[in-house]
Amino acid sequence: MHPSPRRVLSLIPPMTQLNTPYPSTAYLTGFLRSRGITATQRDIALQLVLELFSPDGLRALHELVRSIPAKKRPPSLHSFAGQFDRYLAAVTPAVAFLQGHDPSMGYRIGGRAFLPEGPRFASLDVYVDDEGGDPLAWAFGNLGIQDRARHLATLFLDDLADVLRDAVDSRFEFVRYGEALAQSQASFEPLAQALAAPANLIDATLERLTLAAVAAEQPDIVLLSVPFPGSVYAAFRMAQAIKARHPEIVTVLGGGYVNTELRELKEPRVFDHFDYVTLDDGERPLLALLEHLDGQRPRLNLVRTYARVDAQVRYFNASEPDIPFAEVGTPTWDGLPLDRYLSLLDMLNPMHRLWSDGRWNKLTVAHGCYWKKCSFCDVNLDYIGRYEGASAEILADRIETIITETGQTGFHFVDEAAPPKALKALADELQKRNRAISWWGNIRFEKSFTPELCQQLADSGCIAVSGGLEVASDRLLQLMKKGVSVDQVARVTRAFSDAGILVHAYLMYGFPTQTVQDTVDALEYVRQLFAEGCIQSGFFHRFSCTVHSPVGKNPEEYGIRLKLLPPVSFAKNDIGFIDPTGVDHARLGQALNKALYNYMHGIGLDEDVRAWFDDRVPKPRVGRHFIAKALANSG
């Protein structure tokens, strides 16, 4: 095709991340530019937070708080109103400090006399020792001034986010906005009602920033990428503002949420805001759409694209191959203010903090998942099911191009599961080029990761890995088709840890047929993995059955019955189910998360796991030294 003369603007809607740009716009902008198309990008999520957490933003917020009767104010608003002058004085230095612009401010922040302290600071009381000493000494010692101050400054911003939530919009959080309006929401009506409501302070700020970006870039086409349900409401608000002011601009919706939840879209009202909705990887659909808009392709030949035709939603999908992974080009962060992102330190665990701390260049080693068998996963969808790699030379070239552009050598590989062979080849290539980087990413805990390979990956710059242990039970791991066993996970995670690589385990509870006994056993395995230094961090999440997963497609194989869904015209993903075990997983989950939080801080590793549960639970069937014996037998 001839390069389109059109100008394409990609926008990141709130809320995603604040420490580094969500990568979808960087991928698309880099690809479009590689095809000679004028493409730019803006991170409206970051801009929104910086605008709200500025002196002008706090003054506007203070006016709203003052309009609420004192008797009706929750603690967050009392603290904010009572210490407003201190908040006003502290917000600019605190934000600048978190951006890395004013390190010397860390001494004042760390002394705990500068920042006003609202309800979020109560979490520090957990750490006070018997002598009444410094509650954070265990985490930062006497020298960790910068990290200590960043944790305190993060709590300060958390307090302000609570004020926004309590005074302006109960749906607002740092990492999500209006999530319930979109997540597995069969009807568009709740979202439509929210969009019809008068704009609040957050909405008005969002609309102003969106229109300013459009005025600056003068696009013909605006792409809005929504990776999560918590960024859908804001994306629609932004598109609504664009259409009201600039109806001639073509708006396009895509991203991970769309790819997962809008695969059966029938709701015409979506197209009051968006002209087109595309599924799966955006490169091929966008090229086809640009050709169509330039009069070079009939609408019938669009690729994986929804449009409204005569008041009905139609899906167009000419069967054309996707752009090969090796040819999608290198992502670019040009246009994104890399020096304005906030390095937050909300979790004191050294592995857990990587998600919100530091500016990482995001890159994919391979498209899709090479395993694609896990029964809880959306293996039928393109982003997992279509596996494609690229040579180590191409990956290393992309890495060097990104370093030249950003000046930063930290990478987060955002694969579903980075393949061991590809990582080894990349490590060889980086060593051959004598290129020093630091990187972390997601893997499967499989036996290919030998101690020798783990050491080579550490030498290539690997600082941390995350992977799914899911349910620490060999019976359930087999049912999940996870392809690993508990003792194998122990050996692999220990090999990473011995190489100096931090390890985070994704854990799951509430899987079909999981009993209370299974849950207690799983926690005992997890306790031992922490105690033996195999893992340093973890997160328990409740199993959710999705319509695209093997469990959702074949529930009888997993001993459950699916609940009937209402008629779906909008989003479809999570689906309820009836498990004959009848276990109260929500109650168990509270105990699991409490235990895990303590384990990550080195607390309670010698205690009986039953102590974490409020109710009486059975004794673990797992030998108290199972993991230690598995490690001893590995040699």
ROPAMAR-169583 format. One line per field, with one value per residue (C-alpha): residue number from 0; x negated, y negated, z. Coordinates in Angstrom, 1 decimal. Each point is the difference from the previous one (the first is absolute). Example, Ala and Ser with C-alpha at 12.3 -4.5 7.8 and 13.67 -1.06 7.14 Angstrom:
num: c(0  1)
px: c(-12.3  -1.4)
py: c(4.5  -3.4)
pz: c(7.8  -0.7)
END
This chain:
num: c(0  1  2  3  4  5  6  7  8  9  10  11  12  13  14  15  16  17  18  19  20  21  22  23  24  25  26  27  28  29  30  31  32  33  34  35  36  37  38  39  40  41  42  43  44  45  46  47  48  49  50  51  52  53  54  55  56  57  58  59  60  61  62  63  64  65  66  67  68  69  70  71  72  73  74  75  76  77  78  79  80  81  82  83  84  85  86  87  88  89  90  91  92  93  94  95  96  97  98  99  100  101  102  103  104  105  106  107  108  109  110  111  112  113  114  115  116  117  118  119  120  121  122  123  124  125  126  127  128  129  130  131  132  133  134  135  136  137  138  139  140  141  142  143  144  145  146  147  148  149  150  151  152  153  154  155  156  157  158  159  160  161  162  163  164  165  166  167  168  169  170  171  172  173  174  175  176  177  178  179  180  181  182  183  184  185  186  187  188  189  190  191  192  193  194  195  196  197  198  199  200  201  202  203  204  205  206  207  208  209  210  211  212  213  214  215  216  217  218  219  220  221  222  223  224  225  226  227  228  229  230  231  232  233  234  235  236  237  238  239  240  241  242  243  244  245  246  247  248  249  250  251  252  253  254  255  256  257  258  259  260  261  262  263  264  265  266  267  268  269  270  271  272  273  274  275  276  277  278  279  280  281  282  283  284  285  286  287  288  289  290  291  292  293  294  295  296  297  298  299  300  301  302  303  304  305  306  307  308  309  310  311  312  313  314  315  316  317  318  319  320  321  322  323  324  325  326  327  328  329  330  331  332  333  334  335  336  337  338  339  340  341  342  343  344  345  346  347  348  349  350  351  352  353  354  355  356  357  358  359  360  361  362  363  364  365  366  367  368  369  370  371  372  373  374  375  376  377  378  379  380  381  382  383  384  385  386  387  388  389  390  391  392  393  394  395  396  397  398  399  400  401  402  403  404  405  406  407  408  409  410  411  412  413  414  415  416  417  418  419  420  421  422  423  424  425  426  427  428  429  430  431  432  433  434  435  436  437  438  439  440  441  442  443  444  445  446  447  448  449  450  451  452  453  454  455  456  457  458  459  460  461  462  463  464  465  466  467  468  469  470  471  472  473  474  475  476  477  478  479  480  481  482  483  484  485  486  487  488  489  490  491  492  493  494  495  496  497  498  499  500  501  502  503  504  505  506  507  508  509  510  511  512  513  514  515  516  517  518  519  520  521  522  523  524  525  526  527  528  529  530  531  532  533  534  535  536  537  538  539  540  541  542  543  544  545  546  547  548  549  550  551  552  553  554  555  556  557  558  559  560  561  562  563  564  565  566  567  568  569  570  571  572  573  574  575  576  577  578  579  580  581  582  583  584  585  586  587  588  589  590  591  592  593  594  595  596  597  598  599  600  601  602  603  604  605  606  607  608  609  610  611  612  613  614  615  616  617  618  619  620  621  622  623  624  625  626  627  628  629  630  631  632  633  634)
px: c(0.0  -1.0  -0.6  3.2  -0.1  2.0  -1.2  0.5  0.0  -0.1  1.2  -0.5  3.2  0.1  -0.7  -2.9  -3.5  -1.7  -3.6  -0.4  2.2  2.3  -1.6  2.8  -0.3  -3.8  0.4  2.6  -1.8  -3.3  1.7  2.0  -3.1  -1.9  2.7  -0.5  3.1  0.0  0.7  -0.2  1.0  1.0  0.4  3.2  0.0  -3.3  1.1  3.3  -1.8  -2.6  2.8  2.2  -3.0  -1.2  0.6  2.9  1.4  -0.1  1.7  2.8  0.3  0.0  3.0  1.9  -1.0  1.1  3.5  0.4  1.4  -2.6  2.2  0.1  -3.7  -1.9  -3.5  -1.8  1.9  -0.4  -3.7  -0.2  2.1  -1.7  -3.5  0.7  -2.8  -2.5  1.4  -0.3  -3.6  -1.0  1.6  -2.4  -3.2  1.4  0.9  -3.4  -1.7  1.9  -1.0  -3.7  -0.4  -0.7  -1.9  -1.0  3.7  -0.3  -1.7  3.0  2.6  -1.8  0.0  3.8  0.5  0.5  2.9  3.4  1.0  3.5  1.7  -2.3  -3.0  1.7  -1.4  -3.4  1.2  -0.2  -3.8  -0.5  -2.4  0.3  -2.5  2.0  -2.7  0.1  2.8  -1.8  -3.4  0.5  0.6  -2.4  -2.5  -1.8  -1.2  3.0  0.9  1.3  2.1  1.4  1.0  1.6  2.1  1.2  0.7  1.9  2.2  0.5  1.3  2.2  1.6  0.7  1.5  2.3  1.1  0.8  2.0  1.9  0.7  0.3  0.5  0.3  -1.2  -3.4  -3.2  -3.6  0.0  3.6  2.9  3.6  -1.0  3.4  1.6  -1.8  -1.3  2.1  2.9  2.6  1.9  -1.4  2.6  -2.0  -2.8  2.5  1.5  -3.4  -0.9  3.2  -0.6  -1.4  -3.8  -1.6  -3.4  -1.9  2.1  -0.3  -3.8  -0.1  2.0  -2.2  -3.2  1.4  1.1  -3.4  -1.8  2.2  -0.6  -3.7  -0.3  2.8  0.8  2.4  0.3  -0.2  -0.8  1.1  -1.6  1.8  -2.0  2.2  3.6  -1.2  -1.0  3.2  2.2  -2.7  -0.6  3.7  0.0  -3.0  1.6  3.2  -1.9  -1.7  3.2  1.8  -2.7  -1.4  2.6  -2.2  -2.8  0.2  -0.2  -1.1  0.2  -2.3  -2.2  0.0  3.4  1.6  -1.8  1.2  3.5  1.5  -0.2  3.8  0.7  3.5  0.6  0.5  -0.5  -3.7  -0.2  1.3  -3.5  -2.2  0.2  -1.8  -0.9  -2.9  -0.9  -3.4  -3.3  0.7  -2.6  1.9  3.4  -1.4  -1.7  3.2  2.0  -2.4  0.3  3.8  0.0  -2.2  2.4  -2.3  2.0  3.7  1.5  0.8  -3.8  -0.8  -1.8  1.4  1.9  3.5  1.9  3.6  1.9  3.7  0.3  -1.3  -3.4  -1.9  -3.2  -2.4  -2.9  -1.7  -2.3  -3.5  -3.1  -1.2  -3.2  -2.8  -1.4  -3.4  1.3  2.1  -2.9  -1.4  2.2  -0.7  0.6  -0.4  2.7  0.3  -1.6  -2.3  -1.3  3.4  1.1  0.3  -2.2  2.4  -1.0  3.3  -1.2  -3.2  -0.7  -3.0  1.5  3.6  -1.1  -1.2  3.5  0.4  -3.6  -2.4  0.3  -0.1  -0.3  2.7  -0.8  1.3  -2.4  2.7  3.6  2.4  -0.7  -2.1  1.8  3.7  1.5  0.9  3.7  0.7  -1.6  1.6  -2.0  2.5  -0.7  -2.5  -2.3  -0.7  0.8  -2.1  -3.6  -2.7  -3.6  -2.7  -3.8  -2.3  -1.7  3.3  0.8  -3.4  0.3  3.3  -1.6  -2.8  2.3  2.2  -3.1  -1.2  3.5  0.7  -3.5  1.3  -1.2  2.8  2.4  3.2  0.7  3.8  0.4  2.7  -2.9  -3.4  -1.4  -3.2  -1.6  0.6  -1.3  -3.2  -0.5  0.5  -2.4  -2.6  0.6  -0.3  -3.2  -1.4  0.8  -1.3  3.3  0.9  3.7  2.3  3.2  2.8  3.1  2.4  -0.9  1.2  -1.8  -1.1  -3.0  -1.7  -1.0  -3.0  -2.4  -2.4  2.6  1.2  -3.6  -0.4  3.2  -1.2  -3.3  2.1  1.7  3.0  0.9  3.4  2.6  3.6  1.9  3.1  -0.1  3.8  1.3  -2.8  1.5  -1.2  3.6  1.3  -3.1  0.8  3.6  -1.2  -2.3  -2.7  -2.8  -1.9  -0.1  -0.6  -3.4  -1.0  1.1  -2.1  -3.1  0.4  0.8  -2.9  -2.3  1.1  -0.4  -3.4  -1.0  1.0  3.3  3.1  3.0  3.7  2.7  3.5  2.3  3.6  2.8  3.6  -0.8  2.7  0.1  -2.5  0.8  -0.9  -2.6  -1.5  -0.2  -1.7  -2.5  -0.7  -0.7  -2.4  -1.9  -0.2  -1.2  -2.8  -0.9  -0.5  -1.8  -2.5  -0.7  1.6  2.4  -0.2  3.5  3.4  3.6  3.1  2.9  3.4  0.6  2.4  1.6  0.0  2.0  -3.2  -1.8  0.0  1.9  2.6  0.4  0.0  1.2  1.0  -3.6  -0.7  3.0  1.9  3.2  0.1  2.6  2.2  -1.2  2.5  0.4  -3.3  -0.2  -3.2  -2.7  -0.3  -2.9  0.5  2.6  1.3  0.0  1.3  -2.7  1.4  -2.7  1.9  -3.1  0.1  -3.0  0.4  -0.5  -3.0  -1.4  -0.3  -2.2  -2.1  -0.7  -0.7  -2.5  -1.7  -0.3  -1.9  -2.1  -1.2  -1.2  -1.7  2.6  1.6  -2.0  -0.4  3.7  2.6  2.0  3.3  -0.7  0.9  3.5  2.9  1.9  -1.2  -1.7  -1.6  -3.7  -2.2  -0.6  -3.3  -3.2  -1.5  -3.2  1.3  -1.6  -3.4  0.0  0.9  -2.9  -2.4  1.0  -0.5  -3.7)
py: c(0.0  -3.6  -1.7  -1.7  -3.8  0.1  -0.9  2.6  -0.8  2.8  -0.8  1.9  -0.5  0.1  2.0  2.3  -0.6  -3.1  1.2  0.9  -0.4  2.9  1.4  0.3  -3.5  0.3  3.2  -1.4  -3.3  1.7  2.3  -2.7  -2.2  3.0  0.0  -3.7  -1.1  -3.2  1.3  -1.6  1.0  -1.5  1.5  -1.6  2.2  -1.5  -3.5  0.4  1.0  -2.8  -2.6  1.2  0.2  -3.5  -3.2  -1.0  3.5  0.1  -3.4  1.2  3.2  -2.1  -2.0  3.2  1.3  -3.3  0.5  3.3  -0.5  0.9  2.6  2.0  -0.1  3.3  0.0  -0.7  -3.3  -1.1  0.5  -1.8  -3.0  -0.3  0.0  -1.6  -2.6  2.7  2.1  -3.0  -0.7  3.7  1.2  -1.5  1.0  3.5  0.6  -1.4  2.3  3.1  -1.1  0.1  -3.8  -1.0  2.7  -2.4  -0.3  3.6  -1.1  -2.2  2.5  2.8  -1.9  0.2  -3.6  -1.4  2.0  -0.2  3.5  1.2  3.4  1.9  -0.5  2.2  3.0  -1.0  0.8  3.7  -0.3  -1.8  2.1  0.5  -2.7  -2.6  -0.5  -0.8  2.0  0.2  0.8  3.7  -0.9  -2.8  0.1  -3.3  -0.6  0.6  -3.6  -0.2  3.2  -0.9  -3.4  1.5  2.3  -2.9  -2.2  2.9  0.2  -3.8  0.4  3.0  -2.3  -2.5  2.7  0.9  -3.6  0.0  3.2  -1.2  -3.5  0.3  3.5  3.2  1.9  -1.6  1.9  -0.4  3.1  0.1  -2.4  1.2  3.6  1.4  -1.9  2.2  3.3  2.9  -2.5  1.7  -3.3  -3.4  -1.8  -0.6  -1.5  -2.0  -1.5  -0.9  -1.7  -2.0  -1.3  -3.5  -0.1  0.0  -1.5  3.1  0.2  -3.7  0.2  3.0  -1.6  -3.1  1.9  2.2  -3.1  -1.6  3.0  0.0  -3.7  0.5  3.0  -0.8  3.7  1.4  3.3  0.5  3.5  0.8  3.1  1.5  2.8  0.5  -0.5  -2.9  -2.1  0.5  -2.8  -2.6  1.1  -0.5  -3.4  -1.0  1.1  -1.7  -3.3  0.4  0.8  -3.0  -2.4  1.7  2.3  0.4  1.8  3.8  1.7  3.6  2.2  3.0  1.7  2.9  -0.6  -0.2  3.1  2.0  -1.4  -1.5  2.9  0.2  -3.7  -0.9  -3.3  -2.9  -2.7  0.8  -1.6  -3.3  -0.4  2.3  0.3  3.4  2.7  2.3  3.4  1.7  -1.4  -3.5  -0.1  1.7  -1.4  -3.5  0.3  1.3  -2.8  -2.7  1.5  -0.1  -3.6  -1.0  1.6  2.9  2.8  0.7  0.2  3.7  0.7  -1.5  2.4  1.0  -3.2  -1.0  -2.9  -1.3  0.4  -1.1  -0.1  3.6  1.2  2.0  1.9  -0.1  2.4  0.6  3.0  -1.6  1.2  -2.1  -1.9  2.4  -0.7  -0.5  -2.7  -2.1  -2.4  -1.5  -1.8  -3.7  -2.1  -3.3  -2.4  1.5  -2.1  2.7  -2.4  -0.6  3.5  0.7  2.7  1.1  2.3  1.4  3.5  0.4  3.5  -0.4  2.2  -1.3  -3.6  0.5  -0.4  -3.6  -1.1  -1.2  -0.8  3.3  0.2  2.6  2.6  3.4  2.9  2.1  -0.5  2.3  3.0  3.0  2.2  -1.1  2.9  -1.4  0.6  -3.3  -2.1  -1.6  2.3  -0.3  -3.7  -1.3  -1.8  3.4  2.6  -1.5  0.7  -1.7  -0.8  -2.2  0.6  -1.0  -2.4  -1.8  -0.2  -1.3  -2.6  -1.1  -0.3  -2.1  -2.3  -0.5  -0.7  -2.6  -1.7  0.1  0.0  2.7  3.6  1.6  2.3  1.8  2.9  0.1  3.5  2.4  2.3  -0.8  3.2  1.5  0.5  -3.6  -1.3  2.1  -1.2  -3.6  0.4  1.4  -3.0  -2.6  1.6  0.1  -3.8  -0.6  -1.9  -0.7  -0.2  1.0  1.9  1.9  1.9  2.8  3.7  3.5  1.8  2.9  2.2  -1.6  -2.7  1.9  -1.6  -0.6  -1.9  -2.0  -1.1  -1.0  -2.0  -1.8  -0.8  -1.4  -2.4  2.0  -1.5  1.6  2.5  0.7  3.2  1.9  2.6  -0.6  2.7  1.7  3.5  2.6  1.3  -3.4  -0.9  3.1  -1.0  -3.5  1.6  -2.3  2.4  -0.4  1.6  -1.6  1.6  -1.1  -3.6  0.2  1.0  -2.6  -2.9  0.9  0.0  -3.5  -1.1  1.5  -2.0  -3.2  -0.4  -1.0  2.3  -0.8  2.7  -0.5  2.1  0.9  1.2  1.0  2.2  2.6  2.9  -1.7  1.0  -1.7  2.7  -0.8  -3.7  0.7  2.3  -2.6  -2.6  2.4  0.5  -3.8  -0.4  2.4  -1.6  -3.3  1.6  1.8  -3.2  1.3  -3.0  -3.5  -1.3  1.3  -0.9  2.1  -0.8  1.6  2.4  -1.6  2.2  -1.7  0.9  0.3  2.5  3.8  0.0  -2.3  2.0  3.5  -0.5  3.6  1.1  -2.1  1.2  -3.3  -1.5  -3.4  -2.6  -1.4  -3.3  -2.8  -1.0  -1.7  -3.0  -1.5  1.7  3.7  1.7  1.2  2.6  1.3  3.7  2.4  2.1  3.1  -0.4  -3.0  -1.6  -3.6  -1.1  -3.7  0.7  2.2  -2.7  -2.4  2.4  0.8  -3.7  -0.8  2.9  -1.0  -3.6  1.1  2.5  -2.7  -2.0  3.1  0.4  3.2  2.4  2.5  -0.2  2.7  -1.2  0.7  -3.0  -2.4  1.4  -1.4  3.3  3.4  1.7  3.4  0.7  -0.2  3.4  -1.3  1.1  -2.9  0.3  1.0  -2.8  0.3  3.7  -0.7  -2.4  2.4  2.7  -2.3  0.5)
pz: c(0.0  -0.4  3.3  1.2  0.1  3.2  3.4  2.7  3.8  2.5  3.6  3.2  2.1  3.8  1.9  -0.8  1.5  1.4  0.1  -3.7  -3.1  -0.9  -3.1  -2.5  -1.5  -0.1  -2.1  -2.3  -0.5  -0.8  -2.4  -1.8  -0.4  -1.4  -2.8  -0.7  1.8  2.2  3.5  3.4  3.6  3.3  3.5  1.3  3.1  1.2  -0.9  1.9  3.2  -0.3  -0.6  2.9  2.4  -0.6  2.0  -2.3  0.1  3.8  0.2  -2.2  2.1  3.2  -1.2  -0.5  3.5  1.6  -1.6  1.9  3.5  2.7  1.5  -3.3  -0.7  0.3  1.7  -3.3  -0.5  3.6  -0.3  -3.3  1.1  3.3  -1.5  -3.4  0.2  0.6  -2.9  -2.2  0.9  -0.2  -3.2  -2.6  1.9  0.7  -3.7  -1.2  2.4  -1.3  -3.5  1.0  -0.5  3.6  1.9  2.8  1.0  1.2  3.2  1.0  -1.1  1.8  3.3  0.1  1.0  -3.6  -1.5  1.6  1.0  -0.6  0.6  -2.4  2.3  2.6  -1.8  1.4  3.5  -0.8  0.0  3.4  2.1  3.8  0.8  -1.9  -2.6  -3.6  -1.6  -3.4  1.3  -0.9  -3.6  -0.7  2.9  0.7  -3.6  -2.3  -0.1  -3.6  0.2  3.4  -1.3  -3.1  2.1  2.1  -3.1  -1.5  3.1  -0.3  -3.6  1.2  2.5  -2.7  -2.3  2.9  0.2  -3.7  0.4  3.1  -1.2  -3.8  -1.3  1.9  -3.1  0.0  0.9  -1.0  -2.2  -1.2  -0.6  -0.3  -0.3  0.9  -2.9  -2.5  1.5  -1.4  -0.2  -2.3  -0.5  -1.1  2.0  3.2  -2.1  -2.1  3.2  1.4  -3.3  0.0  3.5  0.4  0.0  3.4  0.8  -1.3  -3.1  -0.8  0.4  -2.1  -2.8  0.1  -0.3  -2.8  -2.1  0.7  -1.4  -3.1  -0.5  0.2  -2.3  -2.5  -0.7  -2.5  1.9  3.8  1.4  3.6  1.4  3.0  1.6  3.1  1.1  2.2  -3.0  -2.0  1.6  -0.5  -3.6  -0.8  1.8  -2.1  -3.3  1.1  0.3  -3.3  -1.9  1.6  -1.1  -3.1  -1.5  -3.1  1.8  -0.3  3.4  0.4  3.1  0.5  2.7  2.4  1.5  -3.5  -1.1  3.0  0.8  -3.2  -2.3  -0.3  -0.1  -1.1  1.7  -2.6  2.7  0.2  -3.5  1.2  1.4  -2.2  -3.7  0.0  2.5  -0.9  1.5  0.8  -1.2  -1.5  -2.8  -2.8  0.9  0.1  -3.4  -1.5  1.7  -1.4  -3.5  0.4  1.2  -2.9  -2.5  -0.8  1.6  0.3  3.5  -0.6  0.0  3.4  2.3  3.5  0.2  1.3  -1.5  0.2  -3.2  -0.3  3.8  0.3  1.2  -2.8  0.2  -3.0  -0.2  -3.3  0.6  -0.3  2.0  2.9  -0.2  1.0  3.4  -1.5  -2.2  2.4  0.6  3.2  2.5  0.4  3.1  -2.0  1.2  3.5  2.8  1.5  2.6  1.5  1.0  3.7  1.6  2.7  2.9  1.4  0.9  2.0  -1.4  -2.4  -2.7  0.3  -0.4  -3.6  -1.4  1.3  0.5  -2.7  -3.7  -2.0  -3.8  -0.8  -2.7  -1.2  -0.5  -1.9  -1.0  1.8  2.3  -1.0  2.5  -0.4  1.8  3.4  0.6  1.8  -2.7  -3.2  -2.2  -2.8  -0.5  -2.4  2.5  1.6  -2.7  -2.9  1.0  -2.1  0.9  -1.4  -0.2  2.8  -2.4  -0.7  3.7  0.9  -2.8  1.4  3.5  -1.3  -1.9  3.1  2.2  -2.6  0.1  3.7  1.5  2.4  0.2  2.1  -1.8  1.0  -2.3  -0.1  -1.5  1.1  0.7  -1.4  -1.7  1.6  -3.4  -1.1  3.3  -0.3  -3.6  1.1  2.9  -2.5  -2.3  2.7  1.2  -3.5  -0.3  3.5  0.6  3.7  0.8  2.9  -0.7  1.5  -1.3  0.2  -0.5  0.7  2.8  -2.3  0.3  -3.0  2.4  1.4  2.5  -2.8  -2.2  3.0  0.7  -3.7  0.1  3.1  -1.8  -2.9  2.3  1.4  3.4  0.6  -1.4  0.6  -0.7  0.7  2.8  0.1  2.4  1.9  -0.4  -2.4  -0.5  -0.9  -2.1  -2.1  -0.3  -1.1  -2.6  1.4  -1.0  3.3  3.4  3.4  0.5  -3.5  0.8  3.2  -1.9  -2.8  2.3  2.2  -3.0  -0.9  3.7  0.2  -3.1  1.8  -1.9  1.9  -0.4  0.1  0.0  -1.4  2.2  -0.3  2.2  -0.7  -3.0  -0.8  2.5  2.3  3.6  3.3  0.4  -3.4  1.0  3.4  -1.8  -2.6  2.6  1.8  -3.3  -0.4  3.5  -0.6  -3.4  1.8  3.0  -2.4  -1.9  -3.2  -0.5  1.4  -1.0  -1.0  -0.6  0.6  -2.4  -0.1  -2.9  -2.5  -2.7  -3.4  -3.1  -2.1  2.3  -0.1  3.3  -1.4  -3.2  1.6  3.6  0.4  -0.2  3.1  2.0  -0.1  -1.5  -1.6  1.0  -2.8  -1.4  -0.6  -3.7  -1.0  -2.3  1.5  2.1  0.6  1.8  3.6  0.6  3.3  0.8  2.6  1.7  1.9  2.7  1.3  1.6  1.2  -2.0  0.8  3.7  -0.7  -2.3  2.9  1.9  -3.1  -0.7  3.6  0.2  -3.3  1.0  3.2  -1.9  -2.4  3.1  1.5  2.7  1.3  -2.2  2.9  1.1  -0.7  -3.0  1.7  2.2  -2.9  -0.4  2.2  -0.3  1.0  -3.0  -0.4  0.7  -3.2  -1.6  -1.3  1.8  1.9  -1.9  -3.4  -1.9  1.8  -0.9  -3.6  -0.2  1.6  -2.5  -3.0  -0.1)
END
